[in-house]
Amino acid sequence: MSLGDDPTVKLRALAHPLRLRILSLLTGTAMTAAEVARELDLTHANASYHLRHLLAAGQIEVEGEEKIRGGVAKRYRHRVETDFDKPRPTVPEGAVRTADHMLIYEALAAELRRRSHALMPAPGNHLTDAELWVDPAVWAEVEKQVTNASRALHRAAVAPRTPGAIRVNATIALFRMEPDAK
């Protein structure tokens, strides 16, 4: 098993708000560590550090290399289609959530707080927050529709500041809940 196949390594790699931002950037285009650093206002060393974690966890891949001032710079890309196309892991009945599972939701919450400061009041903005009891067939259908919408957004992603493109947020966390949790 490679590091990228280890679910704990993947969860820990994703459980950092900065790495979530990097994944978003690398969905629209391949970038070098220097380009990621410039776009996110990071040091080159910090961008490289987080890219190494994402690469080790199998979340990004090296799309190519280019010679820059006598050195070689790797261009990284997040191929989100590979995540959509992978079979979903089977979760055994009675599985227990771990602290690592909770880290990703904490990172998502932190990233949503950061992004909300850039909220632009506009037609089409949508907010849903719900803790509901629903029929399992309805849940399965909604999950499928949300997955398809997420896939469509990721396929449409372009490089930052592409003329005619708009900057948007999509933070989606669908999960079943413990029936007796408060």
Disulfide bonds with the S-S distance in Angstrom:
none
